[in-house]
Amino acid sequence: NIGSIFLNQGELKQAEKATLKAIELKPDHVDALSNLGWILKEQGNLEQAREVTLKAIDLKPNHVDALSNLGLILKEQGLLEQAREATLKAIDLKPNHVYAHSNLGLILKDQGLLDQAREATLKAIELQPDHVDAHVNLGLILKDQGLLDQAKEATLKAIRHQPDYVDAHVNLGSILKEQGLLEQAREATLKAIELQPDYPDAHVNLGLILKDQGLLDQAREALLEAIELQPGNVIAHMNFACIEENLGNLESALRYYKTIFTMNGSAMEGVNTTSLICSILILIQLDQLEEARESLKIALEALWEGSLKAAKDKNHQKHDAAYLAYMNDLIPLIPGGNEINHVEPEGTVLHIGESHCLSFTNQIILIEGKRLTIKPRLIKGAKAWHFGCPGPNRFKQAFARRISQIDANVSQLLISFGEIDCREDEGIISHSLKNGKDAIEVSIATAESYINYIFAECCDLKTKIIIFGVPAPFSTTIDQSIEFSNRVAVIKSFNKLLYAKCINAGIRFADVYSLTKDELGVNNKKWMLDNIHLHPSSIQMLLANQ
C-alpha cells in the first residue's frame, strides 16, 4: 500500500498518515497495524509502537513481521528478555526470516551474550549474504568482542554493498577510533554527517573522536550540535559536560551534569549516578560544599538501591563506587565557611592533579611566612603517562587550559599526577608485563617524559611550583605474578627521577614516597585516607619535610 511505499522511502510522517487512513478504512488490517508500529518505533514513540504491534499480534498471533518488530521495540525499551522471546517466536514460525535472525543478534548483544549474538547474525548473513544490516550488526558485535580488524572488515563489507549507509560509516568511525586511527575515524564520521547532516549520533561520535585528538573546542562544537538536534540525547549531554570540565568551564559543566541527572527522572540509572558524582567533584572545586554534601547523600542512596548495576561496564561500576567511597570519607574533612575564614588566608595555592588533589581542598598551609588556601583543579583520569606520550590528547589540553587560567592571586602551584602506579593491577608494571618490557626502564622513561612536559608547559609561569611524587604501595597484592619488591623498585625509580629533575630545575619536590613508606618500602598507612588517596593532614608534613 501507499504507506509502505512512503515507509521504504523514509518519509515517516506521510507513511504514518497513509497507514492511519488504511486502518481507518479497515480497523483489523493486520499488515497496516504492523507497519504503523514500525513507523511509531522509528519516530521514537515506543509505547505507542508496542501497543499497536501487540494489537496486530492479537488479531493474528502468527504474524511473523509483527513479532519481529515487537522484538526490536521491546529491545529499545530495555526489555531484553521479552524482546528475545518475541523474536525467537518469529524464528520458530519462519526459520528463514532474515530480519528476525539479525534482530536476535542485536538483542543478544545487548544481553552481553556476544558469541550467541554473533552466531545469530552470521545465520542472517548465510540466509542473505548481501543483508547490509546484518553486516553492520556483525561489525558491532565483533567490536564488542575486541576483534577490531574483523569488525572493520564486516562494516566495510556493508559499505561496499550500500555506500550511502549512514550507520555503517558511523560504526566504522567508532571501530577506527578504538584502533587508535583517529584521523581515519574522523573522516569516516564526517562522511556519515555528509550523508545525513541531522544525525545526532554521528555528531556525538565526531565529538568523541575530536576529544581523543585533543581538539576540545571542536569536540565541544560537535557535541553541542548533537544536543541541538536531539535535546534528550544523554550521551551527548554527558560528553559535552566532560568537555566543558576539561576546558575549565566548571559552572557550565555542572549545569549539564545536573541536567543529565534529571533527564530520565531517576537516580537509578548508571549514567545518572555518574553525572551526579561528576557534579559532586565540581561542587567541591567551586567550594559549594553544602550542595556537595546533599548530592553525596543522594548518590549514596542510589548506590545502596543498586543504581550502578544499571551500568553495563563493570569497570565503570567499580570506578564510580570507588569515587563515592572516597567522597564519603573526604567531604566531612574539608574545611568550609567559618572553619577557614577566621584564619584569614593571604593567598591561594592552586592544586592541579587527578583525584589526589581533592584531598587538600581548603587546607591552610604556611609557605614563606604566608597563610595560603589550597584550591583543587581536577583533571579526571589523567596520569603521568598521558602527559609524557607523544602527540596531543585531551589531558594535555586540559592541563594547558588550567595553566592559562592561573591569575595573579595564585602564588603557588601544586602538581600531582602518577599516583596510579602504586596499585598492583594498573600502571607501569602491568603495562610492562603485558608488553614484555623492563618495568624500571619504563618507569624512568615515563617519569622523564612527564616531567619534561610539565616543565615546558609551566616555563613562562611566574607562580612557584611544587611537584608531588608517588606514594608507597600497599602490600595487599594477591597476584603472585607481580612481585611486590618490583613494585617498590618501580615506584622508587619513578620518584628518584622526578626528585633529581626538580632539584636540577630549582623546583620544589613533595616527597610523598618518603612520608608514606616504612622501612621495607611498604605504605605505612599513617598518612592515607584510603588505599589510594592521601589524608588531608598529610599536606602539612609533606611541605615541612621538603
LINLINQUI-V711598 format. One record per residue. N is the residue number from 1. RES is the residue in one letter. SS is DSSP state (a for helix, b for strand, c for the rest). Layout:
# LINLINQUI-V711598
N/RES/SS
N/RES/SS
This chain:
# LINLINQUI-V711598
1/N/c
2/I/a
3/G/a
4/S/a
5/I/a
6/F/a
7/L/a
8/N/a
9/Q/c
10/G/c
11/E/c
12/L/a
13/K/a
14/Q/a
15/A/a
16/E/a
17/K/a
18/A/a
19/T/a
20/L/a
21/K/a
22/A/a
23/I/a
24/E/a
25/L/a
26/K/c
27/P/c
28/D/c
29/H/c
30/V/a
31/D/a
32/A/a
33/L/a
34/S/a
35/N/a
36/L/a
37/G/a
38/W/a
39/I/a
40/L/a
41/K/a
42/E/a
43/Q/c
44/G/c
45/N/c
46/L/a
47/E/a
48/Q/a
49/A/a
50/R/a
51/E/a
52/V/a
53/T/a
54/L/a
55/K/a
56/A/a
57/I/a
58/D/a
59/L/a
60/K/c
61/P/c
62/N/c
63/H/c
64/V/a
65/D/a
66/A/a
67/L/a
68/S/a
69/N/a
70/L/a
71/G/a
72/L/a
73/I/a
74/L/a
75/K/a
76/E/a
77/Q/c
78/G/c
79/L/c
80/L/a
81/E/a
82/Q/a
83/A/a
84/R/a
85/E/a
86/A/a
87/T/a
88/L/a
89/K/a
90/A/a
91/I/a
92/D/a
93/L/a
94/K/c
95/P/c
96/N/c
97/H/c
98/V/a
99/Y/a
100/A/a
101/H/a
102/S/a
103/N/a
104/L/a
105/G/a
106/L/a
107/I/a
108/L/a
109/K/a
110/D/a
111/Q/c
112/G/c
113/L/c
114/L/a
115/D/a
116/Q/a
117/A/a
118/R/a
119/E/a
120/A/a
121/T/a
122/L/a
123/K/a
124/A/a
125/I/a
126/E/a
127/L/a
128/Q/c
129/P/c
130/D/c
131/H/c
132/V/a
133/D/a
134/A/a
135/H/a
136/V/a
137/N/a
138/L/a
139/G/a
140/L/a
141/I/a
142/L/a
143/K/a
144/D/a
145/Q/c
146/G/c
147/L/c
148/L/a
149/D/a
150/Q/a
151/A/a
152/K/a
153/E/a
154/A/a
155/T/a
156/L/a
157/K/a
158/A/a
159/I/a
160/R/a
161/H/a
162/Q/c
163/P/c
164/D/c
165/Y/c
166/V/a
167/D/a
168/A/a
169/H/a
170/V/a
171/N/a
172/L/a
173/G/a
174/S/a
175/I/a
176/L/a
177/K/a
178/E/a
179/Q/c
180/G/c
181/L/c
182/L/a
183/E/a
184/Q/a
185/A/a
186/R/a
187/E/a
188/A/a
189/T/a
190/L/a
191/K/a
192/A/a
193/I/a
194/E/a
195/L/a
196/Q/c
197/P/c
198/D/c
199/Y/c
200/P/a
201/D/a
202/A/a
203/H/a
204/V/a
205/N/a
206/L/a
207/G/a
208/L/a
209/I/a
210/L/a
211/K/a
212/D/a
213/Q/c
214/G/c
215/L/c
216/L/a
217/D/a
218/Q/a
219/A/a
220/R/a
221/E/a
222/A/a
223/L/a
224/L/a
225/E/a
226/A/a
227/I/a
228/E/a
229/L/a
230/Q/c
231/P/c
232/G/c
233/N/c
234/V/a
235/I/a
236/A/a
237/H/a
238/M/a
239/N/a
240/F/a
241/A/a
242/C/a
243/I/a
244/E/a
245/E/a
246/N/a
247/L/c
248/G/c
249/N/c
250/L/a
251/E/a
252/S/a
253/A/a
254/L/a
255/R/a
256/Y/a
257/Y/a
258/K/a
259/T/a
260/I/a
261/F/a
262/T/a
263/M/a
264/N/c
265/G/c
266/S/c
267/A/c
268/M/c
269/E/c
270/G/a
271/V/a
272/N/a
273/T/a
274/T/a
275/S/a
276/L/a
277/I/a
278/C/a
279/S/a
280/I/a
281/L/a
282/I/a
283/L/a
284/I/a
285/Q/a
286/L/c
287/D/c
288/Q/c
289/L/a
290/E/a
291/E/a
292/A/a
293/R/a
294/E/a
295/S/a
296/L/a
297/K/a
298/I/a
299/A/a
300/L/a
301/E/a
302/A/a
303/L/a
304/W/a
305/E/c
306/G/c
307/S/a
308/L/a
309/K/a
310/A/a
311/A/c
312/K/c
313/D/c
314/K/a
315/N/a
316/H/a
317/Q/a
318/K/a
319/H/a
320/D/a
321/A/a
322/A/a
323/Y/a
324/L/a
325/A/a
326/Y/a
327/M/a
328/N/a
329/D/a
330/L/a
331/I/a
332/P/a
333/L/a
334/I/c
335/P/c
336/G/c
337/G/c
338/N/a
339/E/a
340/I/a
341/N/a
342/H/c
343/V/c
344/E/c
345/P/c
346/E/c
347/G/b
348/T/b
349/V/b
350/L/b
351/H/b
352/I/b
353/G/b
354/E/c
355/S/a
356/H/a
357/C/a
358/L/a
359/S/a
360/F/a
361/T/c
362/N/c
363/Q/c
364/I/b
365/I/b
366/L/b
367/I/b
368/E/c
369/G/c
370/K/b
371/R/b
372/L/b
373/T/b
374/I/b
375/K/b
376/P/b
377/R/b
378/L/b
379/I/c
380/K/c
381/G/c
382/A/c
383/K/c
384/A/a
385/W/a
386/H/a
387/F/a
388/G/a
389/C/c
390/P/c
391/G/c
392/P/c
393/N/c
394/R/a
395/F/a
396/K/a
397/Q/a
398/A/a
399/F/a
400/A/a
401/R/a
402/R/a
403/I/a
404/S/a
405/Q/c
406/I/c
407/D/c
408/A/c
409/N/c
410/V/b
411/S/b
412/Q/b
413/L/b
414/L/b
415/I/b
416/S/b
417/F/c
418/G/c
419/E/a
420/I/a
421/D/a
422/C/a
423/R/c
424/E/c
425/D/c
426/E/c
427/G/c
428/I/a
429/I/a
430/S/a
431/H/a
432/S/a
433/L/a
434/K/a
435/N/a
436/G/c
437/K/c
438/D/c
439/A/a
440/I/a
441/E/a
442/V/a
443/S/a
444/I/a
445/A/a
446/T/a
447/A/a
448/E/a
449/S/a
450/Y/a
451/I/a
452/N/a
453/Y/a
454/I/a
455/F/a
456/A/a
457/E/a
458/C/a
459/C/c
460/D/c
461/L/c
462/K/c
463/T/c
464/K/b
465/I/b
466/I/b
467/I/b
468/F/b
469/G/c
470/V/c
471/P/c
472/A/c
473/P/c
474/F/c
475/S/c
476/T/c
477/T/c
478/I/c
479/D/c
480/Q/c
481/S/c
482/I/c
483/E/c
484/F/a
485/S/a
486/N/a
487/R/a
488/V/a
489/A/a
490/V/a
491/I/a
492/K/a
493/S/a
494/F/a
495/N/a
496/K/a
497/L/a
498/L/a
499/Y/a
500/A/a
501/K/a
502/C/a
503/I/a
504/N/a
505/A/a
506/G/c
507/I/c
508/R/b
509/F/b
510/A/b
511/D/c
512/V/a
513/Y/a
514/S/a
515/L/a
516/T/a
517/K/b
518/D/c
519/E/c
520/L/c
521/G/c
522/V/c
523/N/b
524/N/c
525/K/c
526/K/c
527/W/c
528/M/b
529/L/c
530/D/c
531/N/c
532/I/c
533/H/c
534/L/b
535/H/c
536/P/c
537/S/c
538/S/a
539/I/a
540/Q/a
541/M/a
542/L/a
543/L/a
544/A/a
545/N/c
546/Q/c
